[in-house]
Amino acid sequence: MIYTGGTIGMVGSDKGLIPGGNMAERLLNQLQTLPEKRRRTLPAFDLLTLPQLIDSSNATPGDWLDLNRLIRHHSRRYQAFIILHGTDTLAYTASALSFLLPQNLPCIVTGSQYPLEKEASDALSNVEASLLVASSLINQPMAHNAGVIVFGGKILQGNRASKVSTHSAQGFDCINLPALGTCSEGKLSWSASAQMAAELKPTPDINFPQISTDAIHDIPQVVILKLWPGIQSQQIASLLAAPVKGVILESYGSGNAPDLNQPLLSAFKAATDRGIIIVNRSQCPEGSVSMSYAAGSALSEAGIISGYDLTCEAAFSKLTLLLCSNLSNKQVKEAFNRNHYAECSV
C-alpha cells in the first residue's frame, strides 16, 4: 500500500485539515474496529509513505511516472499494490497507471471524501474493499488489472471512470461502462462483465508504447480546451502554440464545433499542420463522438482525430504518455486510435 497524500490521511489543525503522519499505525487502528470475521479475510500488507505527500490538486504527469517507477521497483516483492490518493485527480492517476503498468499486476487506486478518523468517514470502507479486491485479483486476475478504482462500494475500470461528486461516498463512476463489481461490508461481488474480462488475454501487438527516458525530465505539454458559445480564435491562440504538443478538445454533442467560425477552424488547422495533435471528445459525459455532422466533419478536415468515448482523464493521460514515447506524430495518432486496454468502446 502506497500513501501518496490526500483527504484520507488528513488530520485537523488550527489552520484546518493538514496531512497527518503515522499512516500505517492509524490504518491498523481503524481496521481493528472491523468485526473479527471481516478482519480475518483481509490480506497482510505493508505501507509505504511517499517522502513528500502530494495534495492531488498539485499532482502532475511527473508524479505518474514516479509512481510507475516505484511500483515496478517493488513488484518482485509484492503481488498487488493499493495507492491511497487524493480524490481531485485520482481518475487521472488511475488512467495513467492503466497505461504504464504491466496488465497482469493488480494495482488499485482509492481514497476517501472524508479523513480516516472522521465520524462516518468513507475511508475505512474504501481501504477494506481495496484490500479484498487486491486479494481477489491476485487469485483470479482480469485481462486488465492495473489502475482499478475502488470507491464507494464500486469496483471501476480506472481508465473509464471520472469523479462525479464533491461530497458523496459514491464519488466516482463509469458512465459508458458498467461497474466491474461491488464490495461493501466485507462482501465482494464481481459483475458478469468482469468475469468475462477474467477470461480475456491481452493482445501482445497492442501493448502501450514505452516511455522515453528523456521525456521523464521534459514531459510534453497537453492542454484541455472546452468550446463555449462565441469562442474566438484569438482567445485560444496561446493554447495552440509551442510549447504545447497536444490538445484535448471538448466539443459539443457528438463531436461538433461552430463550422461557420472559419478563423477558429483555420487556427485548429494551422496547429495540426505545425504538429500539434488535437483530440476531439464530447463535453457530454455519455456517448461517443462521431464527427458525422457537418459541424463535426469540419474538425476532421482540420486534422483533428477522434477521442471516441474516452473520458477526459483517459484522453489526457493517454495522449500525454504517447507523446512521452519516441513515436513520430503519425505513430502517436495511430497509437491513440488503438484501443489498448479497453479504455474506449471501439
C-alpha positions in Angstrom: 0.0 0.0 0.0 1.4 3.4 -1.0 0.2 6.5 0.7 0.6 9.5 -1.6 -1.4 12.0 0.4 -5.0 13.3 0.1 -8.0 13.7 2.3 -7.8 10.1 3.6 -4.8 10.9 5.7 -5.7 14.4 6.8 -5.9 15.4 10.4 -7.4 18.6 12.0 -5.3 21.6 13.0 -5.7 25.2 13.9 -5.4 26.1 10.2 -7.8 23.4 9.0 -7.0 19.9 7.6 -3.4 19.1 7.0 -1.6 15.8 6.0 -1.1 13.5 9.0 1.7 11.2 9.8 1.9 7.6 11.2 -0.5 6.4 8.5 0.4 2.7 9.0 -0.5 2.9 12.7 -3.6 4.9 12.1 -4.8 2.4 9.4 -4.2 -0.6 11.5 -6.1 1.1 14.4 -9.1 1.7 12.2 -9.0 -1.8 10.7 -9.1 -3.2 14.2 -12.6 -1.7 14.6 -14.0 -4.1 11.9 -15.7 -7.3 13.0 -13.2 -10.1 13.6 -14.7 -12.2 10.9 -14.1 -9.5 8.3 -10.6 -8.7 9.6 -9.6 -12.3 9.1 -10.4 -12.1 5.3 -8.0 -9.2 4.7 -4.6 -9.9 3.3 -1.4 -8.7 5.0 0.1 -5.6 3.7 3.0 -3.1 4.2 2.5 0.6 3.9 5.0 2.9 2.2 4.6 6.7 2.6 6.0 9.0 0.0 8.7 11.2 1.3 6.7 14.3 0.2 3.0 13.9 0.4 1.0 15.2 -2.6 -2.2 17.2 -2.5 -3.8 15.6 -5.6 -4.7 19.0 -7.0 -0.9 19.5 -7.3 -0.3 16.2 -9.0 1.4 16.2 -12.4 2.3 13.7 -15.1 5.7 13.5 -13.5 4.1 12.0 -10.4 2.5 9.3 -12.5 5.9 8.4 -13.8 7.4 8.4 -10.3 4.6 6.1 -9.1 5.2 3.8 -12.1 8.9 3.5 -11.2 8.2 3.0 -7.5 5.7 0.2 -8.1 7.9 -1.5 -10.7 10.8 -1.3 -8.2 8.8 -3.2 -5.6 6.9 -5.5 -8.0 9.1 -8.6 -7.3 8.4 -8.3 -3.6 4.6 -7.7 -3.7 1.8 -9.3 -5.6 -0.5 -6.3 -5.7 -0.5 -2.6 -4.9 -3.0 -0.2 -3.4 -2.5 3.6 -4.0 -4.0 5.9 -1.4 -4.7 9.1 -3.4 -6.5 12.4 -3.1 -9.8 12.4 -5.0 -9.3 15.5 -7.1 -7.1 13.9 -9.7 -7.5 10.3 -8.7 -9.1 9.3 -12.0 -6.2 10.9 -13.9 -3.6 8.8 -12.0 -5.7 5.6 -12.3 -5.9 6.1 -16.1 -2.2 6.8 -16.4 -1.3 3.7 -14.4 -3.6 1.6 -16.6 -1.3 2.5 -19.5 2.0 2.4 -17.6 1.9 -0.7 -15.5 2.0 -4.4 -16.6 -1.6 -5.5 -17.1 -1.1 -8.7 -15.0 -0.1 -6.6 -11.9 -3.1 -5.7 -9.8 -3.0 -2.0 -8.8 -5.9 -0.5 -7.0 -6.4 3.3 -6.6 -8.6 4.5 -3.8 -9.0 7.4 -1.4 -11.9 9.0 0.5 -14.1 12.0 0.6 -13.5 12.4 4.4 -10.5 11.9 6.6 -9.8 8.4 8.1 -10.7 9.3 11.7 -13.7 11.5 10.9 -17.0 10.1 12.2 -18.9 8.2 9.5 -15.9 8.6 7.1 -15.9 6.5 3.9 -12.1 5.9 4.3 -12.2 2.6 6.2 -14.7 1.0 3.9 -12.7 2.0 0.8 -9.5 0.6 2.3 -11.2 -2.7 3.4 -12.8 -3.0 -0.1 -9.4 -2.3 -1.8 -7.7 -5.0 0.2 -10.4 -7.5 -0.7 -10.3 -6.6 -4.4 -6.4 -6.8 -4.5 -6.5 -10.2 -2.9 -9.2 -11.4 -5.4 -7.2 -10.1 -8.4 -4.1 -11.9 -7.2 -6.0 -15.2 -7.3 -8.1 -14.5 -10.3 -6.8 -11.7 -12.5 -8.7 -10.0 -15.2 -7.2 -9.0 -18.6 -6.5 -5.5 -17.3 -5.7 -5.3 -13.6 -3.8 -2.0 -13.5 -5.4 1.2 -12.4 -8.6 -0.2 -11.0 -10.6 2.3 -8.9 -12.3 1.0 -5.7 -14.5 3.7 -4.2 -17.9 3.9 -2.5 -18.6 0.2 -2.8 -18.0 0.1 -6.5 -15.1 -1.5 -8.5 -14.5 0.6 -11.6 -12.1 0.3 -14.5 -9.9 3.3 -13.9 -9.4 4.4 -17.4 -13.2 4.6 -17.8 -14.0 6.5 -14.6 -14.5 10.1 -13.5 -15.1 11.9 -10.3 -18.8 12.7 -10.2 -19.4 14.2 -6.8 -17.6 16.5 -4.5 -19.0 15.0 -1.3 -20.9 11.8 -1.9 -19.3 8.5 -0.7 -20.1 7.3 -4.3 -17.7 9.9 -5.6 -16.7 8.1 -8.8 -18.5 6.3 -11.6 -18.1 4.9 -15.1 -20.7 6.5 -17.4 -20.0 4.4 -20.5 -19.1 1.1 -18.9 -20.8 -0.9 -16.1 -19.1 -1.3 -12.8 -16.8 -4.3 -12.6 -18.4 -5.3 -9.3 -19.3 -4.2 -5.8 -17.6 -4.5 -2.5 -19.3 -3.4 0.7 -19.1 -4.5 4.3 -16.7 -7.3 3.5 -18.8 -8.7 0.7 -17.2 -8.8 -2.8 -19.2 -9.5 -5.9 -17.8 -9.4 -9.5 -20.2 -8.5 -12.3 -20.7 -10.7 -15.4 -18.6 -8.3 -17.5 -15.7 -8.6 -15.0 -15.9 -12.4 -15.1 -15.8 -12.2 -18.9 -12.8 -9.9 -18.7 -11.0 -12.5 -16.5 -11.1 -14.9 -19.4 -9.6 -12.5 -21.9 -5.9 -12.4 -22.7 -4.2 -9.1 -23.6 -3.1 -8.9 -27.2 0.7 -8.5 -27.4 0.6 -6.3 -30.5 -1.5 -3.6 -28.8 0.9 -3.1 -25.8 1.3 0.6 -24.9 4.5 2.2 -26.2 7.3 2.5 -23.8 8.1 5.9 -22.3 11.3 7.6 -23.4 13.8 8.2 -20.7 14.3 11.7 -22.0 10.6 12.5 -21.5 10.9 11.9 -17.8 12.8 15.1 -17.5 10.8 17.1 -20.1 7.2 15.9 -20.2 5.3 17.2 -23.3 2.6 19.7 -22.5 -1.0 18.7 -23.2 -3.9 21.2 -22.6 -7.6 20.7 -22.3 -9.7 23.2 -24.3 -13.5 23.3 -23.9 -15.6 25.0 -26.6 -18.1 27.7 -25.5 -20.6 29.8 -27.3 -18.9 32.7 -29.0 -15.4 31.3 -28.8 -12.9 33.3 -30.9 -9.6 32.1 -32.4 -7.5 34.9 -30.7 -8.8 33.8 -27.3 -7.2 30.4 -27.6 -4.0 31.3 -29.6 -1.7 30.6 -26.7 -3.2 27.1 -26.2 -2.4 26.2 -29.8 1.3 27.3 -29.8 4.6 26.0 -28.6 5.5 24.5 -26.1 2.0 22.8 -26.3 2.3 19.4 -28.1 -1.3 18.1 -27.6 -4.8 19.4 -27.1 -7.9 17.6 -25.7 -10.7 19.5 -27.4 -14.0 19.1 -25.6 -16.6 19.8 -28.4 -20.4 19.9 -28.4 -22.7 16.9 -28.7 -21.4 14.1 -30.8 -18.2 16.0 -31.7 -19.4 19.3 -33.2 -17.8 22.7 -33.4 -19.0 26.0 -34.9 -18.3 25.2 -38.6 -19.2 28.8 -39.6 -16.4 30.1 -37.5 -13.7 30.0 -40.1 -11.0 31.8 -38.1 -11.4 29.2 -35.4 -11.2 26.2 -37.8 -8.2 27.8 -39.5 -6.5 28.1 -36.1 -7.1 24.4 -35.5 -5.8 23.5 -39.0 -2.7 25.6 -38.6 -2.0 24.0 -35.2 -2.3 20.4 -36.6 -0.1 21.4 -39.6 2.6 22.5 -37.1 2.4 19.0 -35.5 0.2 19.7 -32.5 -2.1 16.7 -32.0 -5.7 17.6 -31.3 -8.1 15.0 -30.0 -11.9 15.6 -30.2 -14.0 14.4 -27.4 -17.6 15.3 -26.4 -18.5 17.6 -23.4 -21.3 15.1 -22.8 -20.5 12.5 -20.2 -22.3 9.7 -22.1 -21.7 8.6 -25.6 -19.0 8.9 -28.3 -18.0 11.5 -30.8 -18.9 10.5 -34.4 -17.9 13.7 -36.4 -20.6 12.7 -39.0 -22.4 16.1 -38.9 -21.0 18.9 -41.0 -20.0 20.7 -37.8 -18.0 17.6 -36.8 -16.5 16.8 -40.2 -15.1 20.3 -40.2 -12.9 19.3 -37.3 -11.8 16.2 -39.1 -10.8 18.2 -42.1 -8.7 20.4 -39.8 -6.6 17.3 -38.9 -8.3 16.6 -35.6 -8.6 13.0 -34.5 -11.5 11.3 -32.7 -11.4 10.7 -29.0 -14.4 8.2 -29.2 -16.0 7.9 -25.8 -12.8 8.3 -23.8 -13.1 10.2 -20.5 -11.3 13.5 -20.3 -8.9 11.9 -17.8 -8.1 8.9 -20.0 -7.8 11.1 -23.1 -5.4 13.5 -21.3 -3.3 10.7 -19.8 -3.2 8.6 -22.9 -2.1 11.5 -25.2 0.4 12.8 -22.6 2.1 9.4 -22.3 2.1 8.7 -26.0 3.9 12.0 -26.5 6.4 10.8 -23.9 7.4 7.9 -26.2 9.8 8.0 -29.2 6.9 7.8 -31.7 6.5 10.2 -34.6 3.4 12.3 -34.8 1.8 9.9 -37.3 2.6 7.0 -35.0 1.2 8.8 -31.9 -2.1 9.3 -33.8 -2.2 5.7 -34.8 -1.5 4.6 -31.3 -4.1 6.9 -29.9 -6.7 5.4 -32.2 -5.8 1.9 -30.9 -7.9 0.6 -28.0 -5.0 -0.6 -25.8 -6.6 -1.6 -22.5 -10.4 -1.3 -23.1 -10.2 2.4 -22.4 -12.9 3.1 -25.0 -15.8 1.3 -26.6 -14.3 0.7 -30.1 
